[in-house]
């Protein structure tokens, strides 16, 4: 039940991203503002969750900085992708990349056990991803590049998180403190870029617009934080091999449902089959 709730909240979070993008546009400045404020609010939330304390580790700081940079990159690309694509398509590439690449990384570099069933699931997932980008129509190279970029970037975000949590060589902070450091990095970097860029998009402006933006971003940070807490609670009773596939498959389904119901997006037969394949593939990891 906790993991189902976490997956539903992730679907809602993706919907909030789409709402923000529709109101404020997809210009880099809008994305930088979103990331900067989201990083700050997320850091504050997890600082409270962690009992108002924050330990320091240079290794964790570097890893959190790299992860924060990758997250900001796929968020900015995601803004552009959501403008011409659907929530289902964005989630499909984002979440499958976040699960598939760490599995491959574990096999190649961490000497993790090979599983025929999970490898078969990975092939099914990749088949769904490939299918979602091929049709009889003219191929949109720009769209494909953005989708692949989101897939790879979130995959490496999961790899970095996995490396940070599993290494024993360096001193490191706990999971909540790692998120705090990443949020602080995003706040500072995205804030600097926000101040440096001129807004060329036709987005809203003014005090009322700022209030709405703050509300949307705060809601995104709270929903994402609660989702992560539910995942942590679920992880106490379930292994990672159950946790990540469940969250991946569930978030793809719930975000697709949100796109259809809230934004009246139409899922093509090709994309629907891709979502089903990816859900089936993630189930094979169980």
TAQUI-V517447 format. One record per residue. N is the residue number from 1. PSI is psi in radians with two decimals (none if undefined). D_LAST is the distance of its C-alpha to the last C-alpha in Angstrom with 1 decimal. Layout:
N:PSI:D_LAST ; N:PSI:D_LAST
//
This chain:
1:-0.70:16.3 ; 2:-0.72:16.8 ; 3:-0.63:13.8 ; 4:-0.75:15.0 ; 5:-0.71:18.4 ; 6:-0.73:17.4 ; 7:-0.69:16.0 ; 8:-0.71:19.3 ; 9:-0.63:21.4 ; 10:-0.71:20.1 ; 11:-0.71:21.1 ; 12:-0.64:24.4 ; 13:-0.73:24.8 ; 14:-0.65:24.6 ; 15:-0.68:27.1 ; 16:-0.66:29.4 ; 17:-0.74:29.3 ; 18:-0.73:30.5 ; 19:-0.81:33.2 ; 20:-0.78:34.5 ; 21:-0.66:34.6 ; 22:-0.59:36.5 ; 23:-0.78:39.1 ; 24:0.06:39.7 ; 25:-3.07:39.0 ; 26:0.28:37.0 ; 27:2.65:39.6 ; 28:-0.65:38.6 ; 29:-0.71:40.7 ; 30:-0.69:38.7 ; 31:-0.68:35.4 ; 32:-0.72:37.0 ; 33:-0.77:38.2 ; 34:-0.86:34.8 ; 35:-0.69:33.1 ; 36:-0.89:35.9 ; 37:-0.64:36.0 ; 38:-0.73:32.3 ; 39:-0.76:32.2 ; 40:-0.86:35.0 ; 41:-0.70:33.7 ; 42:-0.75:30.2 ; 43:-0.74:32.0 ; 44:-0.77:34.2 ; 45:-0.83:31.4 ; 46:-0.37:29.4 ; 47:-0.69:32.8 ; 48:-0.76:33.4 ; 49:-0.61:29.9 ; 50:0.20:30.6 ; 51:0.53:33.8 ; 52:0.70:36.1 ; 53:2.65:35.7 ; 54:1.94:34.7 ; 55:2.85:34.8 ; 56:2.43:35.5 ; 57:2.20:34.1 ; 58:-0.70:35.3 ; 59:-0.82:32.2 ; 60:-0.65:30.1 ; 61:-0.77:32.7 ; 62:-0.80:32.5 ; 63:-0.71:28.7 ; 64:-0.65:28.8 ; 65:-0.78:31.6 ; 66:-0.77:29.7 ; 67:-0.74:26.6 ; 68:-0.67:29.0 ; 69:-0.76:30.8 ; 70:-0.73:27.7 ; 71:-0.76:26.5 ; 72:-0.66:30.1 ; 73:-0.82:30.2 ; 74:-0.42:27.2 ; 75:-0.74:28.5 ; 76:-0.77:31.9 ; 77:-0.68:30.6 ; 78:-0.60:28.4 ; 79:-0.79:31.7 ; 80:-0.67:33.2 ; 81:-0.68:30.2 ; 82:-0.41:30.1 ; 83:-0.67:33.9 ; 84:-0.15:33.5 ; 85:-2.96:29.9 ; 86:2.87:27.7 ; 87:-0.67:25.3 ; 88:-0.76:22.5 ; 89:-0.78:23.4 ; 90:-0.82:23.6 ; 91:-0.65:20.2 ; 92:-0.87:18.6 ; 93:-0.69:19.9 ; 94:-0.90:19.7 ; 95:-0.66:16.1 ; 96:-0.63:14.7 ; 97:-0.68:17.1 ; 98:-0.30:16.0 ; 99:-0.70:12.5 ; 100:-0.83:13.5 ; 101:-0.71:16.6 ; 102:-0.59:15.4 ; 103:-0.79:13.0 ; 104:-0.74:16.2 ; 105:-0.73:18.3 ; 106:-0.68:16.5 ; 107:-0.73:16.9 ; 108:-0.67:20.5 ; 109:-0.27:21.9 ; 110:0.13:20.0 ; 111:0.64:19.6 ; 112:2.70:15.9 ; 113:2.42:14.5 ; 114:2.38:14.0 ; 115:2.16:11.1 ; 116:-0.74:12.2 ; 117:-0.78:9.1 ; 118:-0.64:8.0 ; 119:-0.68:11.8 ; 120:-0.70:12.0 ; 121:-0.68:9.7 ; 122:-0.72:12.0 ; 123:-0.70:14.9 ; 124:-0.74:14.1 ; 125:-0.86:13.8 ; 126:-0.58:17.1 ; 127:-0.72:18.6 ; 128:-0.68:18.2 ; 129:-0.79:19.7 ; 130:-0.76:22.6 ; 131:-0.64:23.2 ; 132:-0.25:23.8 ; 133:0.13:26.7 ; 134:2.33:28.5 ; 135:-3.10:30.9 ; 136:-0.17:34.5 ; 137:2.97:35.8 ; 138:2.33:37.1 ; 139:2.27:34.4 ; 140:1.69:34.4 ; 141:-0.72:34.1 ; 142:-0.74:34.2 ; 143:-0.75:31.3 ; 144:-0.77:29.2 ; 145:-0.75:30.2 ; 146:-0.73:29.2 ; 147:-0.80:25.8 ; 148:-0.68:25.1 ; 149:-0.77:26.6 ; 150:-0.75:24.3 ; 151:-0.87:21.3 ; 152:-0.77:22.6 ; 153:-0.80:24.0 ; 154:-0.51:21.0 ; 155:-0.76:19.0 ; 156:-0.45:21.7 ; 157:-0.78:21.7 ; 158:-0.64:18.2 ; 159:-0.79:19.4 ; 160:-0.76:22.5 ; 161:-0.74:20.7 ; 162:-0.75:18.5 ; 163:-0.70:21.7 ; 164:-0.73:23.6 ; 165:-0.44:21.3 ; 166:-0.32:20.8 ; 167:2.65:24.4 ; 168:0.08:27.0 ; 169:-0.73:30.1 ; 170:2.73:31.3 ; 171:2.38:31.9 ; 172:2.83:29.5 ; 173:3.01:29.1 ; 174:3.10:26.3 ; 175:-0.76:23.7 ; 176:-0.74:26.1 ; 177:-0.57:29.0 ; 178:-0.71:27.2 ; 179:-0.67:26.7 ; 180:-0.82:30.3 ; 181:-0.72:31.5 ; 182:-0.68:29.6 ; 183:-0.71:31.1 ; 184:-0.74:34.5 ; 185:-0.80:34.3 ; 186:-0.73:33.3 ; 187:-0.80:36.1 ; 188:-0.87:38.7 ; 189:-0.87:37.8 ; 190:-0.59:37.2 ; 191:-0.74:40.2 ; 192:-0.76:42.4 ; 193:-0.60:41.3 ; 194:-0.75:41.9 ; 195:-0.47:45.4 ; 196:-0.46:46.0 ; 197:2.54:45.1 ; 198:2.46:47.3 ; 199:2.00:45.8 ; 200:0.10:46.5 ; 201:2.74:44.3 ; 202:0.90:45.7 ; 203:2.93:43.7 ; 204:2.77:45.1 ; 205:2.89:47.2 ; 206:2.96:49.0 ; 207:-0.75:48.5 ; 208:-0.69:46.9 ; 209:-0.71:44.4 ; 210:-0.71:43.6 ; 211:-0.75:43.0 ; 212:-0.71:40.5 ; 213:-0.76:38.7 ; 214:-0.70:38.5 ; 215:-0.81:37.1 ; 216:-0.80:34.4 ; 217:-0.69:33.4 ; 218:-0.76:33.5 ; 219:-0.71:31.4 ; 220:-0.76:28.8 ; 221:-0.74:28.9 ; 222:-0.80:28.6 ; 223:-0.77:25.8 ; 224:-0.68:23.8 ; 225:-0.78:24.8 ; 226:-0.71:23.7 ; 227:-0.77:20.3 ; 228:-0.68:19.9 ; 229:-0.71:21.2 ; 230:-0.64:18.8 ; 231:-0.71:15.9 ; 232:-0.72:17.7 ; 233:-0.70:18.2 ; 234:-0.59:14.6 ; 235:-0.36:13.8 ; 236:-0.47:16.3 ; 237:-0.25:14.3 ; 238:2.52:10.6 ; 239:2.82:9.5 ; 240:-0.53:9.4 ; 241:-0.32:6.0 ; 242:-0.72:5.1 ; 243:-0.99:8.6 ; 244:-0.74:9.2 ; 245:-0.68:6.9 ; 246:-0.81:8.1 ; 247:-0.72:11.5 ; 248:-0.96:11.7 ; 249:-0.73:11.2 ; 250:-0.75:13.1 ; 251:-0.59:15.9 ; 252:-0.79:16.4 ; 253:-0.84:16.9 ; 254:-0.61:19.1 ; 255:-0.62:21.1 ; 256:-0.73:21.8 ; 257:-0.72:23.1 ; 258:-0.71:25.2 ; 259:-0.70:26.7 ; 260:-0.76:27.7 ; 261:-0.71:29.1 ; 262:-0.65:30.7 ; 263:0.10:31.8 ; 264:0.59:32.3 ; 265:2.48:30.4 ; 266:2.13:30.1 ; 267:2.09:26.9 ; 268:2.83:28.0 ; 269:-0.65:26.6 ; 270:-0.81:25.3 ; 271:-0.63:23.5 ; 272:-0.77:22.1 ; 273:-0.66:20.7 ; 274:-0.76:19.3 ; 275:-0.74:17.5 ; 276:-0.75:16.1 ; 277:-0.76:15.0 ; 278:-0.64:13.4 ; 279:-0.73:11.5 ; 280:-0.71:10.4 ; 281:-0.74:9.6 ; 282:-0.58:7.4 ; 283:-0.53:5.5 ; 284:-0.29:5.4 ; 285:-0.28:3.8 ; 286:none:0.0
//
